[in-house]
Amino acid sequence: MGGAVVDDGPPGVKAPDGGWGWAVLAGCFVITGFSYAFPKAVSVFFKELIREFDVGYSDTAWISSILLAMLYGTGPLCSVLVNRFGCRPVMMVGGLFASLGMILASFATSIIHIYLCIGVITGLGLALNFQPSLIMLNRYFSEKRPLANGLAAAGSPVALCCLSPLGQILQYQYGWRGGFLILGGILLNCCACGALMRPLLPPKKQYLEESTPTAAEEKKPQPKKKLLDFSVFKDRGFVIYTLAASIMVLGLFVPPVFVVSYAKGLGYEDTKSSLLLTILGFVDMFARPASGLIAGMKWVRPRTVYLFSFAMIFNGCTDLIGSQANNYGGLVVFCIFFGISYGMVGALQFEVLMSIVGTEKFSSAIGLVLLMEAFAVLVGPPGAGRLLDATHQYMYVFLLAGCEVTLSAFVIAIGNFFCISRKKEDPEAKVEMAATDAEKEGLNFGVEREEDQEGEEEPKEKENGNDNALKAVEEVMMVKEMGENGGEDTL
């Protein structure tokens, strides 16, 4: 599992917070754009597919639904592959799958072929790109991570503003088959983005120390790395976040789906109604980087969870107030405020998860969270559609969405206050942090002694320095084990 060792983030390697990390951020920006905007951009071809295969709109809507289900539902599979092979190879293979699905779809002879090619194959390819790109972003950024997350999340509205008009041009010039073929070629850029995900390597001296185990280390059985770490469910913060995120997703994506139909229902023409989504996307485009910048401030960053809950309350209240809009001006104001709150949620959701579970468990945590959200994504918009069929009132659809998002905000805020904050004050956690700091001091002590003695010809003193460092680490590990045993006895 060589790839897993590299992508686990070698101990003692500090995140660059720049340098090659900006190239990783650029790749993550493009991947996020493709992943979130592509399901919406494909809908441009639905009318042609309805005419070609003599099916209904609900039949073509399954294309986007299956694509989103693959993007979210294959999270655990992506986690296993990343932990086994590493981020770069998984992303490059995913780019090939995403492109292959669109190319095969251009030769489709039935709607079932479209489901399999675009929904399953392209959806799987985008999933294999989206999750690893976030993991690598987490590796390369620490101090500037909120800003990096905000900039990467801005790829979604930017790509949507580009891909939707491009899809219309391709359909007009080359038909749906030619459009799918060209979009397949564009998705090959995922492979280029995957190539940018260069693994972080430890310093040369640290690498040499880790690659030459001592006699004591050789005797100890090496723990086997987990391909999917379910121990994250023991973390109260992760459980609370997963529950809140699943509730939030039930209503988060509903307003963008129905706002155009809402305007048409009020009697406005198609072009004017479609402009609402453009306004929403334009505001969203600037809200995400701005939210990341705010979240990175020294006073705000320790309280990012509360900023995230505020964003969700803001979004939910916008839905509740927007449900009372009865003219075009009201809907424009709704789209502006929804774009701000939607951008805040998009920029902060993965930043909060990273801060809760940490770097080591993030690859498993994000896969499991996306799996939980997959069920909500499949239930949310169709459930809102059934409510609309029953009531014929868009007001109730927006009220339901607002209540769901607002409820999720209270879940994570109250859960953080009563559970996560108290967990951080746990004395056992303090003992573990102290042991970790002592381990780092011991290793640094050994490295400093090596550097001081490089020019001297006294190998015995050098060996004594290394032995002292190793003894310091062993003593710390013994203290850590005693602390863990004591913690188990108290339980």
N, C-alpha and C positions, 0 to 999 in steps of 0.2 A: 504494500500500500504506500508506495513512494509518494504519490500525489497527495495523499492524505496528510503525510508528515509535513509537506511543504505548506499546504493550505491551512493547516491548523494554527499557523502563526507561531514560529519558533519562539520559545521563551526568551525574554530579554531583548527582543527586536522591537524597537520603537517605531510607531507609525510615522512615515515621512512627513505627513501633512503638507504635501506639495511634491515637487520634483516629478517623478513618473506618475505620481498620484493624479495629476491633472489629466494625463492621457487616459488613465483608468476612469476618471470622472467623465471624460468626453465619450468613452465607449458606453458607460452606464447611461448617459443622457440619451444616446441613440437607441439603446436596447429598451429603455423604459418607454420611449416614444413608440417604437414598433409594438411593444407588448400591449399597451393600453389603447393606442389609437387604431391599430389594425382591425380589431373586431368591428369598430364603427365605420372605418373607411371601406370595408368590404360591402357594407350595406348599400353603397352607391350602385352596385351591380344587381341589386335584387330585382328591379323591374325587368331587366333583360332576362334574368334567370326564370322569372315567372312566365314570361312570354315563350322562352325556349323550351321549358320542360312542362308547361301547362300545369303549374302548381299554384297554391295560394301564398299569401304573404306570410301566414303563420309557418308554412313549410320552410320558406327561405330564412325566417327569423331563427330557426334552429341552427343555422350555420354559425352565427355569432354566439349563440348560447353554448354550443358544443365547444367552440374555440375558447370561450371564457372558462368553461368547466375544466378543460384540459390545462389552462394556464394556472388555475387555482388548485385543482384536485390532484395534480401530479407533484405537489410540493414535497411529500415524503420521498418519492422516487428521485427527485432532483437532489435532495439532501444525501441520500445514499450514494448516488453517483459522484457527487462532489467530494464526499468524504473518502470515496474509494479511488477516484482517478484525478481529482483536482479540478479547479474551476476552468482553466484554459481549455483542456481537451473537451470537456463537457459542452462548453459554449460553442466551440468550433463545429462539433458534431451537430449540436442543436441548430446552428445556422444552416447546415446542409439539409436537415430535416425541414426547416421552415421554408426554404427555397424549393425543395423537392415537392412539397405538398401543393404549392401554388402552380408549379409547372405541370404536375400530373392533373390538377383540376382543369387546366386549359384544354385537356383532351376528354373531359367528362362527357358521358352520354346519358346520365340520369342524375337526379338530385341526390341520390344515395352516394354516388361517387363524389359529389361535392362535399357531403358530410364527412366522408372518410378522409378525403385529401386535405381540404382546408381545415375542417373542424378538428380532426384527430392528428394528422401528421404535422400540419403547420402549427396547430395549437401546442403539440408536444415540443416542437422545435423552439417556439417562443418561450415556453416554460423553462427549457434547458438553458436559455440565455438570461432570462429575467432574474431568477433567484441567484445564480452564481455571480452575476454582476453586482448585486447588492452586497454579497458576502465579501467580494474583493474591495468594494468601496469602504466597507467596515474595516478591512485590514490596513488600508492605506491612509485613512484619516482618523484622527482622534480628537485633537483640539478643535479642528475645523470641520468636524464631522456633521454637525447640524447644517452648516452652510453647504457642504458637499451634498447632503441628502436633498436639500431644497433645490439646488441647481440640477441635480439628476432628475428629480421629480418633474421639473419644468419641461422635460422632454416630451411628456404626454400631451399637453395642449399645443406645443409647437408642432409636433408630428401630426396631430389631428388637423391643424390649420393647413398643413402642407399636403397630407395624403388624400384628404377628401376632394379638394379641387383637382389634384393629379388624377385621382380615380375617374372623375367625370371627363377629363380630357382624354384619358386613355380609352374610356368606353366609347366616346364620340369618334375618335380617330381609328381605333383598331378593333372595336367590339369587345365583348366580355372575355373571349378566349385570348385575344392578344393582350388585353389588359392584365389578365392573370399571369400570363407568361412574363411580361415586363416586371410586374410586381414580384414575381419569383426571383428574377435577377436582382432586383433591389434588395431583397431580403438576404442575399449573399453577403451584404455588408455586415451581417451579424458575425460572420466568420472573421472578418477584419477586426471587429470590436473584440471578439474573443481572443485574438492574437495579442491585443494590447494588455491583457490581464496577466502581466508578468508576476510570478510568485515572489513574495518577499523572502529574502535569504538572510540568515544571521551573519554577523561579522566573521571574517575569515578565522580569527583565533578562536572565537566561540564555536564555530563549526568544527574545527579540528579537535577541540576538547570534547564536544558531544559525539563525534564520530569515533573516538578511541575510548571505549568504556574501561573502567578500572576493574580489578579482579572482583571487588565486592559487588559491582553492578552486574558482572557477568553471571554471578551465582544467583542473583535475584531474578525470578521469573518476570519477564516483561509483560505489562498489562496489555491486553488486546484492545485495539481501538474500536469503538462502536460506530457502525455505519449510520445508525439512527439513534440518537440519545433521547430515550423516553424519560430520563431523569428530570428533564425540564418541567414535567408536570408536578414534581415535588416542590417547585418554586411557586410560592403563593402569588408573586407578582406576575409570573407568566400565565397562570390560570386566570387571574383577574383580567389581564390584558386580552387573552384569547376570548373570554366570555364577552367583554365589552366590544371588541372588534367584530365578533360575529353578529351581535345585535345591531351594531352601527351599519354594517354592510347591507342589512335587510332594507334600510331606507336610504342609504347614501346615494345609490346610483339611480334611484327612481325619478327624481325631478329632471335630470338631463334627458331621460328617455321620453318623458311625457310633456315637457314644456312647449315643444313645437306643436303638438296636438292640442294642447291647452289653448294656444293662441289661435289655431285654426278653428277650434270650437267657439271662440269668441267672434268669429267672422272675419279674421284677417287673412290676406292672401298668403300663398305658400312662400314666396320670396321674403316677405316681411317677417313671417313666422320663423323661417330658417335663420334669419339674422340674429335671433335671440341666442342661438348656440354659439355664433361667432363672437358675440359680446361676452358671453360666459367664458369662452375659451381664452379670449384676449386678456380679461381680468385675471383669470387663473394663471396665465403665463407669468405674470409679474408677482402674483401673491405668493407663489411657492418659494422663489429665491429670497424674497423679503422675509418670509416666515423662518426660513433657515438662518438668515442673518440675525434675526431677533433671538431665536432659540440658542444661538451660539454665544450670546452675551453672558458675562460672568455671573451676574445676579439671576438671570433667567434659566441658565442651563441646569442647575440642580433642581429646578422646579418645572422641567419640561413636561412632566406628566400632567401638571395642572394647566399648562398652556395648551396641551393637547385636548384636555377635557373642556377648556374654554372654547377651543375651535369647534368641537362637536356641539356644544350648547349653542354657539353662534349659528352653526349650520342648521341645527334643528329648529331654532326660533325663526330663522329665515324661511324655512319651509312652512311653519305654522302661520306666519304673517303673510307669506306669498300666496297661501291658499285663498286669501280674501281678495286677490287682485281681480278686477273686473274690466280692465282696459289694457291697451298695449303699453302705455307708460308705466303702469304698475308692474307689468311683467319685465320691462327693461330694468327697473329698479331692483326687482327680485333677482334677476340674472347677475347684476353687478355685485350685490351682497352675497349671493350664493357662490359666485366665482371666487370672492375673497375667502369665504369660509371653507369652500371645497379645496382651494389651494393650500390653506393652512393645514387641513387634515391630511392631504396628500404629502406634504413636506415633512410632517411630524410623525406619521404613523410608524414608519420603520426606525426612525431615530429613537423613539420611545422604547420599542422592542429591543434595540441594540443596547440601550442603557440598562434595561431590566435584566437581560440574560447574559450580557457580556459577549466578548469576541469568540471564545472557545465553543460555546453552545449555540451561537447564532445560526449556523448552517442547519442544525436540526430544528431549532425553534421556528425559523421562518417557514420551513416546509410544513410543519404541523399546524401552524397558524393559517397558512394558505389553504390547507385541507379543510379546516373548520369553516373558513370563510366561503369555500366552494359551495357548501350546502346553502348558505345564506344567499349567495349570488344567484343560485338557481331558483330559490324560493321567492326572493324579494320582488323583482320586476313582474314575474308572472302573477304573483299574489296581488300586486297592485292593479294589474290588468283585470283580474277577476272582480276586484272591488269596483273598478270602473264600469265593468259590464253590468254589475248588479245595481249600481246607484246612478250611473250616467252623469256623475258629478266629479270633476277633477279636484274639487275642493277636498273631498274626503281622502283622495289619494295622497295629496300633499300633507294633509293633517296626519295621516298614518305614518308617512315617512318622517315627518318632523318629530312625532312622539317616539319613534324607534331610535332615532339618532340622539335625541335629548336623554332618553333613558340610558343609553350606552355611556354618555358623558358622566352621569351620576354614578354609574357602576364603577367606572375606573377611578373617578375622583374620590369617592367614599372608600373604595377598596384600597387605594393608595394611602389614604390618611390613616385608616385603622389597621391595615395589614402590612403593607410594604414598608412604611416608615418605621413601624415597630420592629420589623424584621432586621432593618439596618442597625438598630440599637441592641441586637442580640449579642451578649458577651461572647458566645462561641464564635460569632462572625468576626469579632474584634481579635480573638486569639488567632484565628486563621489568617487574618490580614497581617498581624504582627509576624507570624511565621513566614509568610510570603515575603515581607520586607526583609526579614533576617536572611532568608535564602538569597535574595538579590544582593544584600550586602556581602554575604560570604563569597558569592561568585565574583562580585566586583573586586573584593579584596585579593582573590587569587589572580585575577587578570592584571591588577595593578602591580602585584609582586613580579609577575612575568615581565611586564614592560620595564620595570626598574632594573631587572637583572639581565636584560637582553645583551648589554654590552660587556657584562662581567663573565669571567671564565670560572665560575664557581658553581658547578652543577648540583653540588650537595645542598647548597643554600636554596637553590631554585626548587629542588624537590621538596625541601622542608616547607617552603612557601606554599606549594601546591597541596602538600599533605595537610597543612594548617587550614587551608580553604576547604578541603574535602571534609576535614573533621568538623569544621564549623557548620557545613551543610548537613552532615550526618546528625550532629547534635540538634539542629533545628528540626530535622525530620522526626527525630525521636520525640521532641517536645510536641510537635504537631500531632503525632500518633497518640501520645498520651492525652492530649486535649480532645481528640476525636473519641477515644475510649471513655473519657470522663463524660463527654456529651451523651454517649450511648447509655451510660449508667444512669444518668439523670432522667433519661426518657424511660 
